[in-house]
Amino acid sequence: MRISFFSFFVWVLSNPVVSADPKTGDELVQPSTIIDSVDGVLSTTLSLEYAKYRGAAIGYNTRLFNGEWPGPVYRLDAGDTLKIRYENNLDNRQDADNAFVSVWAFLQTLLDATVWPKNLLQYVEITNLHFHGGHVRGELPADDVRLRISPGEHFNYEAKFPDNHFPGTHWIHPHVHGSSSYQTAGGAQAVIIVKDPTEFLPTDIKDLTEYIMVVQDHAIAEVSGLKTYTRDSYFEILEGEDSNADAPDEFRTVNGQYQPTVTINGGEWYRFRIVFATYRAFSLDMYLSDGSTCEMQLLAKDGLYIRDFPRQITKARIPSGGRADIIFGCPDAGDHVLKDYFGNTLMTVTATTSASLTALSSWTPTFPSYLTDLRDVSVDDDCKCDTKLGISSAESTFSFEFVEFVLSYVFLFINPLNYIGQDVVALGNLVNGRAFNPREYIHIIKAGEVVERRLSGIEAHTYHQHVYPFEITSDLSKESKFPDDAKVYFKSGDWHDSFYVEGYYGEVKVRFPSDVHDGRVMVHCHNLVHEDRGMMAQELITSKKDCDCQSWEQTFDVENCWDVKQCGATGHYMRMGGLFCVDSCFSNIFIPFFKVFGWKCGTCSGGPFGL
């Protein structure tokens, strides 16, 4: 087939290429776009668009923020407002929404008495934003991950960072339930830095040279499986540009670079801002190779400073989606290799000179009120709740999800071409024995109360919480089965928004106050494939009710419909009769017929059912 020069030119312009002739071991390059707030506002435009990433070890036809890998860095101060016009510049070339009808799809909707979108891998061309780690409200126009932005549409996000927001390192990624794993795996990521106020940090670290390091997982088999499940016609895994890279099937890049090099002066300290922008389960587990004399001093985790700086660590156990600010230095000249969970080289630090490292002064920051130490605070018994990720309780054995799990195997043989095999693992993707339902609240929190959560399942799943960070109140140093290096990294009194320790089958108690933002708080496993398939739940903070650990309260959302237009493509929510939101086309029961005939829902004014 012949392609005209003009057509080729248009194709190139619409598919930006990231990286040019990359090689293994190249000097680490910082993100190319850094935007600062002005007069209390950071206003910008961000788009999700088709792009071609070219790395030394791997390449992709993928979807990126502004066509960049990594995406932009946004720097703002506490009290600032982040305004992002987020544009979906994709098209409808492929979306699991448009998949053909199957017997399973119809019967599955009949089984679902609550009428809500199923926990499937889907919506690959639909997007939104999550401000991961930001202490901002979980409702529109801020961090409401229920929103779905269709191709050709946009949404104006506006997130107010409180005046007392702690300085720290955070990030942004798509979070549509059904495609959060896929779009994040594809490289859509950006960084948020809430800047340190003047004279906030101690003198010996406030002016250090900083490196932003966005670490991304690459798992060829797993990403190929996601492509198969979603029937995505665009995404493609390509050969890397460096024929000598010899990368394994699972590896990590830093700022899109394979095993980059950071050149430093021996005897000097540097600040590494590490964002583990992954969709997978495994921790970063970054450590120095044997024989290295370099030091890693922990400064902050998940954008939250620790109480006992400096804290020397031998392994940075950063969970999926977590961050760490590490003060790093080497007294001896030479190459010092940093490795990861898999034992692979993550990057090499080359010290050009030898010189002694100056001892760092002890420092405890002044914490804002929402990070008040809660370890000795009295908590009402009704506000102490269990949150169990995965199969961690007997009740899940006889749950509705178990029935669905068994039936999925039956219908797999009826219609295997619809890739329903992706749903046969639904049994394990639960929170407190139930799969995600946007009409349910797992817990109710009375606004202003201090709440306690007893987390379990964190041996296999990363617990991530939106809106409010949480304080570890368990004394893990006394747990015999807790790994020694984890006892150093995770201490009582530390604050996090993500927590995971592989192989630890115990319970971890955490607390947080609910005195700033009301509304929805999403909690989920940050293995985003698990989240997309159902391991997510929501809590509600309200002044109208008392704490309730066994809520499962049903709700109709009268404020916001999930689609940008408040109705739209099949599978979104729409406004019915101007009163409340229900599934588009009135009911999931009708959706298979709309798919098979190619019908679409009309505008909200098109009638009481929006048809």
C-alpha positions in Angstrom: 0.0 0.0 0.0 1.4 3.4 -1.0 1.3 6.3 1.4 1.6 9.9 0.1 4.2 12.1 1.6 1.5 14.4 2.9 -0.3 11.5 4.7 3.0 10.4 6.2 3.7 13.9 7.4 0.3 14.2 9.1 0.8 10.7 10.7 4.2 11.8 12.2 2.7 15.0 13.6 -0.2 13.2 15.2 2.1 10.5 16.7 4.9 12.3 18.5 8.1 10.2 19.1 9.6 10.2 22.5 13.4 9.7 22.8 16.1 9.8 20.0 18.8 7.2 19.7 18.7 6.2 23.4 21.5 3.9 24.7 21.9 1.8 27.8 23.7 3.7 30.5 23.0 7.2 29.1 23.3 10.1 31.6 20.0 10.5 33.4 17.9 13.2 31.8 15.4 15.2 33.8 11.8 15.7 32.7 11.7 18.2 29.8 8.6 20.1 31.0 8.6 21.8 34.4 5.8 24.3 35.2 5.6 26.5 38.3 2.6 28.2 39.8 2.2 31.9 39.5 0.4 34.1 42.0 -1.2 31.1 43.7 -2.4 29.3 40.6 -0.9 26.7 38.3 -3.0 26.8 35.2 -2.1 24.5 32.3 -3.4 22.2 29.6 -2.7 18.5 29.7 -3.7 16.0 27.0 -3.7 12.2 26.6 -2.6 11.5 23.1 -1.2 8.7 20.9 2.6 8.7 21.0 5.6 6.5 20.1 8.0 5.9 23.0 11.5 4.8 21.9 13.7 3.5 24.7 17.0 1.7 24.7 15.5 -1.6 25.9 11.9 -1.4 24.6 9.5 0.8 22.7 5.7 1.3 22.5 3.0 2.7 20.4 1.1 4.0 23.4 -0.8 6.9 25.0 1.1 9.6 26.9 0.5 12.9 28.6 1.4 15.6 26.1 3.2 12.8 24.1 6.1 12.8 26.7 7.7 10.1 28.8 7.8 11.0 31.6 5.1 13.7 31.5 5.4 17.2 32.9 6.4 18.3 36.4 4.1 20.7 38.2 5.6 22.7 41.1 3.3 24.7 43.4 3.1 26.0 47.0 0.8 25.1 49.8 -2.4 27.1 49.4 -2.1 27.1 45.6 -4.8 26.0 43.2 -4.0 23.5 40.4 -6.1 24.1 37.3 -5.7 21.6 34.5 -7.7 21.6 31.3 -7.4 17.9 30.6 -8.1 16.9 27.0 -8.8 13.4 25.7 -7.1 13.6 22.2 -7.7 10.0 21.5 -10.3 8.6 19.2 -12.8 5.8 19.1 -10.6 3.5 17.1 -10.9 0.9 19.8 -12.7 0.6 23.1 -14.0 -2.4 25.0 -17.2 -0.4 25.3 -17.8 -1.3 21.7 -17.1 -5.0 22.0 -19.7 -7.3 20.5 -22.5 -8.7 22.7 -22.1 -12.1 24.3 -24.3 -14.5 26.2 -22.1 -13.8 29.2 -22.5 -10.1 29.0 -26.3 -10.4 29.0 -26.5 -12.9 31.8 -24.0 -11.1 33.8 -26.1 -8.0 33.8 -29.1 -10.0 34.9 -27.2 -11.2 37.8 -26.3 -7.7 38.9 -29.1 -6.4 40.9 -27.4 -3.1 41.7 -27.0 -2.0 38.0 -23.4 -0.9 37.8 -20.5 -1.3 35.3 -18.7 -4.6 35.8 -15.2 -4.9 37.0 -13.5 -5.6 33.7 -10.5 -4.4 31.8 -12.1 -1.9 29.4 -12.5 1.8 28.4 -9.0 2.0 26.8 -9.8 5.3 25.1 -11.6 6.9 28.1 -9.6 8.8 30.7 -9.4 11.0 33.8 -6.9 12.2 36.3 -5.9 11.1 39.9 -3.8 13.4 42.0 -1.9 10.6 43.7 -0.9 11.8 47.2 -2.5 15.2 47.1 -4.4 16.1 50.2 -7.2 17.5 48.0 -11.0 16.8 47.9 -12.2 13.6 46.3 -15.1 15.2 44.5 -15.3 17.2 41.3 -13.9 19.5 40.1 -10.9 17.9 42.0 -9.9 14.3 42.5 -13.1 12.4 41.6 -11.9 9.3 39.8 -15.5 8.3 38.8 -15.4 10.9 36.1 -15.0 9.6 32.5 -13.7 11.8 29.7 -14.5 10.4 26.3 -12.4 10.9 23.1 -12.7 14.5 21.9 -13.9 15.8 25.3 -12.1 17.7 28.0 -12.6 18.5 31.7 -11.4 21.5 33.7 -9.9 20.1 36.9 -9.5 22.5 39.8 -7.8 21.2 43.0 -7.2 23.5 45.9 -4.2 22.5 48.0 -4.8 23.5 51.6 -2.8 26.4 53.0 -1.1 23.9 55.4 -0.5 21.2 52.8 2.8 19.5 53.6 5.6 19.9 51.1 6.4 16.8 49.2 6.6 14.6 46.0 3.4 13.3 44.4 2.2 12.3 40.9 -0.7 12.1 38.5 -2.0 9.2 36.5 -5.3 8.1 34.8 -7.7 6.3 37.0 -10.8 5.3 35.1 -12.1 2.1 36.6 -11.3 -0.5 33.9 -8.4 1.2 32.3 -6.3 2.7 35.1 -3.8 -0.2 34.9 -3.5 -0.1 31.1 -3.1 3.7 30.7 -0.6 3.9 33.6 1.3 0.9 32.3 1.5 2.7 28.9 3.4 5.5 30.5 0.8 8.2 31.2 2.3 9.9 34.3 3.2 13.4 35.6 4.8 14.7 38.8 3.5 17.1 41.4 5.9 18.8 43.8 4.6 20.9 46.6 7.6 23.1 47.3 9.4 23.4 50.6 8.8 26.8 52.2 11.8 29.1 52.7 13.8 28.1 55.7 11.7 24.9 56.2 14.5 22.4 55.7 17.7 22.3 57.8 20.7 24.1 56.3 22.7 21.1 55.3 20.0 19.7 52.9 17.9 22.7 51.8 20.0 23.6 48.8 21.0 20.2 47.6 21.1 19.3 43.9 17.9 17.4 43.1 17.1 14.6 40.7 13.6 13.7 39.8 13.4 9.9 39.1 10.2 8.5 37.7 10.5 4.7 37.8 8.3 2.6 35.6 7.8 -1.1 35.3 8.0 -3.0 32.0 6.6 -6.5 32.1 6.3 -7.7 28.5 4.0 -10.7 29.1 1.7 -8.9 31.5 1.3 -5.8 29.2 0.7 -8.1 26.3 -2.1 -9.8 28.3 -3.7 -6.4 29.0 -3.6 -5.6 25.3 -5.3 -9.0 24.5 -8.0 -8.5 27.2 -8.9 -5.0 26.0 -8.7 -5.8 22.3 -6.7 -2.6 21.8 -5.8 -2.1 18.2 -3.3 0.7 18.8 -0.9 -0.3 21.6 2.1 -2.2 20.4 5.4 -3.4 22.0 8.4 -2.5 19.9 12.0 -3.5 19.9 14.4 -1.2 21.8 16.8 1.1 20.1 19.9 -0.3 21.7 20.7 -3.8 20.3 23.1 -4.4 23.2 20.5 -3.7 25.9 19.8 -7.4 26.5 16.9 -6.5 28.9 15.1 -9.3 30.7 11.3 -9.8 30.3 10.7 -7.8 33.5 12.7 -4.6 34.1 12.4 -1.0 35.1 13.4 2.3 33.6 14.1 5.7 35.2 12.6 8.7 33.3 12.1 6.3 30.4 15.8 5.4 30.3 17.3 1.9 30.7 20.0 1.6 33.4 20.9 5.3 33.2 23.9 6.9 34.9 24.0 9.7 37.4 27.3 11.4 37.8 28.0 13.1 41.2 30.9 14.5 43.2 32.2 12.2 45.9 31.7 13.6 49.4 28.6 15.6 48.5 24.9 14.9 49.3 22.2 14.8 46.7 18.4 14.6 46.9 16.7 11.9 44.9 12.9 12.5 44.4 11.7 9.0 43.5 8.2 8.4 42.1 7.5 4.7 41.7 4.9 5.2 38.9 3.9 1.6 38.5 0.7 -0.3 38.1 2.1 -3.6 39.4 2.2 -5.3 42.8 5.9 -5.4 43.6 7.8 -2.9 45.6 10.8 -1.0 44.1 13.1 -2.4 46.8 16.0 -0.3 45.7 19.4 -1.2 47.2 23.1 -0.7 46.6 25.1 -3.6 45.2 27.6 -5.4 47.5 30.8 -3.4 48.3 29.4 0.1 47.7 30.2 2.7 50.4 27.4 5.0 49.4 24.7 6.0 51.9 20.9 6.3 51.5 19.3 8.5 54.2 15.5 8.5 54.1 14.0 12.0 54.2 10.3 11.5 53.2 7.9 8.8 52.1 4.8 9.4 50.0 5.5 13.1 50.0 5.5 13.2 53.9 8.6 13.9 55.9 9.7 11.5 58.6 10.1 12.4 62.2 13.6 11.1 62.7 15.8 12.3 59.9 18.4 11.2 59.1 17.3 7.5 59.0 19.8 5.4 57.1 18.3 2.6 55.1 19.8 -0.3 53.1 16.7 -0.9 51.0 14.1 1.6 49.7 10.9 -0.5 50.1 8.7 1.9 48.0 5.3 0.3 47.4 3.5 0.5 44.1 2.5 4.1 43.5 4.6 5.3 46.5 7.3 7.9 46.6 10.5 8.4 48.6 12.9 11.4 49.0 16.3 10.0 49.7 19.5 12.0 50.6 22.2 10.1 48.7 26.0 10.4 48.8 29.2 8.5 48.1 32.5 8.9 49.8 34.5 6.8 47.3 35.0 7.4 43.6 33.8 4.8 41.1 30.6 3.2 39.8 28.0 2.4 42.4 25.1 0.2 41.2 21.6 0.6 42.5 19.5 -2.6 42.0 15.8 -3.3 42.3 13.3 -6.0 43.5 14.3 -8.4 40.6 18.0 -8.0 41.3 18.4 -6.0 38.0 20.4 -2.9 37.6 18.2 0.1 38.0 20.8 2.8 37.5 24.5 3.5 38.2 25.8 6.4 40.3 29.3 7.4 39.2 31.3 9.4 41.8 34.1 11.3 40.1 36.1 12.0 43.3 36.6 10.6 46.7 35.8 12.7 49.8 34.3 12.1 53.2 30.6 12.7 53.7 29.6 15.3 56.2 27.4 14.1 59.0 23.8 15.2 58.6 22.1 17.1 61.4 19.0 15.6 63.1 15.7 17.2 62.1 12.1 16.8 62.9 9.7 18.9 60.8 6.8 20.9 62.1 3.7 18.9 61.1 0.4 20.5 60.0 -2.7 19.8 61.9 -3.9 17.0 59.5 -0.7 15.2 60.3 -0.9 15.4 64.1 0.5 12.4 65.9 -2.5 10.1 66.6 -0.8 7.2 68.3 -2.0 8.2 71.8 -5.4 9.7 70.7 -8.6 8.0 71.9 -10.7 6.6 69.0 -14.4 5.8 69.2 -14.9 2.1 68.8 -17.4 2.7 66.0 -14.7 4.4 64.0 -12.3 1.4 64.2 -12.9 -0.6 61.1 -11.3 -3.6 59.3 -10.2 -3.2 55.7 -9.3 -6.5 54.1 -7.8 -6.7 50.6 -8.3 -9.9 48.6 -9.6 -13.1 50.1 -8.9 -12.6 53.8 -12.1 -13.6 55.4 -14.5 -16.6 55.4 -17.5 -14.5 54.2 -16.1 -14.1 50.8 -16.4 -17.9 50.2 -20.2 -17.6 49.9 -20.4 -14.1 48.4 -22.1 -13.1 45.2 -18.7 -12.7 43.7 -18.0 -16.4 44.3 -21.2 -17.3 42.4 -20.1 -15.0 39.6 -16.6 -16.5 39.7 -18.0 -20.0 39.1 -20.4 -18.9 36.4 -17.5 -17.1 34.6 -15.9 -20.5 34.0 -19.1 -21.9 32.6 -19.6 -19.0 30.1 -15.9 -19.0 29.2 -16.7 -22.2 27.3 -19.9 -20.7 25.8 -18.2 -17.7 24.3 -14.4 -17.8 24.6 -14.0 -15.2 21.8 -15.1 -12.4 24.1 -12.0 -12.8 26.3 -14.1 -13.2 29.4 -11.3 -15.2 30.9 -10.2 -11.8 32.3 -13.1 -12.1 34.7 -12.4 -15.5 36.1 -10.0 -14.1 38.7 -12.7 -11.8 40.1 -12.9 -13.9 43.2 -9.7 -12.5 44.7 -10.3 -8.9 43.7 -12.3 -7.9 46.7 -12.4 -5.4 49.6 -14.0 -6.9 52.7 -15.3 -9.7 50.6 -17.0 -7.6 47.9 -16.0 -6.3 44.5 -16.3 -2.6 43.7 -19.7 -1.1 43.4 -19.9 2.7 42.9 -23.3 2.7 44.7 -21.9 1.4 48.0 -19.8 2.9 50.8 -17.7 0.3 52.7 -17.5 2.6 55.7 -19.1 5.8 56.9 -17.0 8.4 58.7 -18.4 11.1 60.9 -16.7 14.3 59.8 -14.1 15.5 62.3 -13.5 12.1 63.9 -10.2 10.3 64.1 -10.6 6.9 62.5 -8.6 3.7 62.7 -8.3 1.1 60.1 -6.9 -2.4 60.7 -5.4 -3.4 57.3 -4.9 -7.0 56.2 -4.1 -8.6 52.9 -1.1 -6.3 52.6 1.2 -9.3 52.1 0.0 -9.5 48.5 -1.7 -6.1 47.9 -0.7 -2.5 48.2 -3.3 -0.6 50.2 -3.6 2.9 48.7 -5.9 5.6 50.1 -7.0 8.8 48.4 -7.5 12.3 50.0 -6.1 11.6 53.4 -2.7 10.1 54.2 -2.6 7.7 57.2 -0.3 7.2 60.2 1.2 3.8 61.0 0.2 3.2 64.7 1.3 -0.4 65.0 4.7 -1.0 66.5 6.1 -3.2 63.7 9.5 -3.4 65.3 8.1 -6.0 67.7 6.7 -8.2 64.9 9.0 -11.2 64.5 7.8 -12.0 61.0 8.3 -8.4 59.8 11.5 -8.2 57.7 14.4 -6.4 59.4 14.9 -3.9 56.6 11.2 -3.2 56.6 11.3 -2.4 60.3 13.7 0.4 59.4 11.7 1.7 56.4 8.2 1.4 58.0 8.1 2.8 61.6 5.3 3.6 64.0 4.5 7.3 63.6 5.4 7.4 59.8 2.8 8.7 57.4 1.9 7.1 54.1 -0.8 6.9 51.4 0.4 3.4 50.2 1.5 0.4 52.2 2.7 -3.1 51.3 5.1 -5.6 52.7 5.4 -8.8 50.6 4.9 -12.0 52.7 3.8 -10.2 55.9 0.5 -11.8 56.8 -0.1 -9.8 59.9 -2.4 -6.8 60.6 -1.3 -3.2 60.5 -3.2 -0.4 62.3 -3.3 3.0 60.8 -5.1 6.2 61.7 -6.1 9.5 60.1 -8.3 12.5 61.0 -11.3 13.5 58.9 -11.3 17.2 59.6 -10.5 18.9 56.3 -12.3 17.3 53.4 -15.7 15.6 53.4 -17.2 13.4 50.7 -15.7 10.4 49.0 -12.5 8.6 49.9 -11.4 5.8 47.5 -9.3 2.9 48.8 -7.9 0.2 46.7 -5.1 -2.1 45.8 -2.4 -0.3 43.8 -1.8 -3.3 41.7 -4.1 -1.5 39.3 -5.1 -4.6 37.4 -6.6 -5.8 40.7 -8.2 -2.4 41.2 -9.7 -2.5 37.7 -11.1 -5.9 38.4 -12.9 -5.0 41.6 -10.4 -4.5 44.5 -11.6 -1.0 45.2 -14.1 0.5 47.6 -15.2 3.9 48.8 -15.7 5.5 52.2 -17.9 8.5 52.9 -17.1 11.4 55.2 -20.2 13.2 56.3 -21.4 15.4 59.2 -24.9 13.8 58.9 -24.1 10.3 60.2 -22.0 8.6 62.8 -19.2 6.2 62.1 -20.3 2.9 60.7 -17.9 0.0 59.9 -20.6 -2.2 58.3 -22.3 0.3 56.1 -22.5 -1.0 52.6 -25.0 1.9 52.2 -26.5 2.3 48.8 -26.4 5.7 47.2 -27.6 7.6 44.1 -25.3 10.5 43.3 -27.4 13.6 42.8 -24.5 16.0 42.3 -22.3 14.6 39.6 -22.9 12.2 36.8 -19.8 10.3 35.7 -19.6 11.3 32.0 -18.4 14.7 31.1 -21.6 15.5 29.2 -23.7 13.9 32.0 -24.8 11.2 29.6 -23.1 9.8 26.5 -21.5 6.5 25.4 -22.8 3.2 26.5 -21.4 2.2 30.0 -21.3 5.8 31.4 -23.8 7.3 33.9 -26.3 9.9 32.8 -28.9 12.0 34.4 -32.4 10.5 34.3 -35.3 12.9 34.5 -32.9 15.5 36.1 -33.3 13.7 39.4 -30.5 11.1 39.8 -27.8 9.3 37.9 -28.4 5.8 36.6 -26.7 3.7 33.9 -26.8 5.1 30.5 -29.6 3.7 28.4 -31.5 3.3 31.7 -30.3 -0.1 32.7 -27.4 -2.4 32.2 -29.9 -5.0 31.2 -30.5 -3.2 27.9 -26.8 -2.5 27.2 -26.0 -5.7 25.3 -28.8 -4.9 22.9 -27.5 -1.4 22.4 -24.1 -2.9 21.7 -25.2 -5.4 19.1 -27.3 -2.9 17.2 -24.7 -0.1 17.6 -27.2 2.2 19.3 -26.0 5.1 21.4 -27.6 7.1 24.2 -28.8 10.6 23.3 -28.6 13.8 25.2 -30.0 14.2 28.8 -32.9 16.2 27.4 -33.9 13.4 25.0 -36.5 12.0 27.3 -36.9 10.4 30.8 -34.6 7.5 29.8 -32.1 9.6 27.9 -32.8 7.6 24.7 
